[in-house]
Amino acid sequence: MSNDEQLRAVTASRLAGGSRMELHHLDYDLDSLTLRLRDLGTQRVVQVRISAVEGFRMLDEGDLLEFWPQCSDGWLHEITAGGWFDQERLRPGFLSDDRALKEYLVSGVDRCLSVLAWEAPVILQA
């Protein structure tokens, strides 16, 4: 990887936070993701819907250490640089290199979900 192709540091904007959440359900219908998360303090369930999904990946939070300096203050962030989208953009076969495509990170206490989508997440109370 050349210096021009190296990843930038992760930058992010918090969209929701304050609680320790656990992702406990994911439903994908080839266009949108519907997630259910549980607040570990109050046991309250939150539902999140992300439409116009281009792709997603789920990893253990330990495999995403580069995100934590910027994403430890909440459970939903828009990743604005240095994330999975930027990693994919380095691949010559990645064709979805449109800056209108956005990256979101849903952080659970164990599992984290990265989502590339054309529309912003909508948070609903379940």
N, C-alpha and C positions, 0 to 999 in steps of 0.2 A: 504494500500500500504506500503510495507516495504521500508527501506532506500535504499536497492539495486534496487528497482523498481521505485524510484522517478525520475521524469523527470529532465534532465539536463537543464541548461540555454540555451536559443536559441542562436545558432551561425549561421552566414549566410555569403555568398559571394555575393556581388552585381554583377549582370550581365548586368543591364541597369538602367539608372536613370537620375536624374536631373530635370525631368518634372513632373508636377502633371497630372496624367493620370486618365481617367475614363473608366472603362470597360463597353462597350455598346453593345457588341454582343459576343455570344459564340455558337459555333457549334460543336457537338460531334457526330462522326460517328462509334462508338464502337471500334475504334483504336486510333484516334487522336482527338485533340482539335484544333480548329481554333478560335482565339480570335481577336477582333478588339477593340482597345483602342483609345481614343481621347485625345490629349494633350490639356488641358484646357487653356493654354496660347496662343498657335498658331493655335489651331483647327486642326492640322495635325493628320491624322489617321495612326496608326501603326497596322500591322497585325502580330500576333505571331502564329506559328504552333508548337504544341507539339505532337510528334508521340509516339506510343507504350505506351499509357496511361494505367495505372493500376487502377487509381481511382482519383476522384477530389471532392472537397467540396467548396461551396461558402458561406462566412459569412460576416456580417457587420464588418468593421474594428474595431469597439468597442468591438467585441467579441474575438479579437486577440491581446489584449494589451501586452502580453508577447513578441510579435514579434517586437514591435516598437523601443525599444532601439537599435536593430541591423538592422532593415529594414526601417528606416525612410529616408534613403539617396537615395532611388531609387524606381522603380516600378517593377523590376524583380530581384528576388534573388534565389540562391540555398540555401536551408536550410540544414545545415550540422549536426546539433544536436538540440535536444530539441523541435522539431516541431511536426506536425501531424503524421509523419511516426513513430517517437519515441513513441508517445501516442498510436498508433495502435499496435506497437510491444509489448506493455504491456498486451494486450488482449490475453488470451490463444487460442482463435479461429482464430487469425490472422496468415495466412499461408504464406504471401508474405514477409517473414523476410530475404530477400536477400539484402545484402549491395550494390549490383549493381543497385538496385532500388533507384532512387533519388527523392528528394522532391524539388518542386519549389513553390515560392509564387509570385503571380501577385497582386500587390497592387494598387487598385483604390482609389479614394478619398472617396468612399462610400462602395463599395463591394470589397472583396478580394477573390482570388481564390487560393486554395492550390491544387497542382497537384502531384501525385506520378506517375513517368514515368521512362521508361527504356532508353529513349533518351532525350537529352538536347533540350530546346526550340530553335527554329529558328525565328529570328526577320526579318520581311519583311516590306518594306514600301508599303502602299496601294496606 
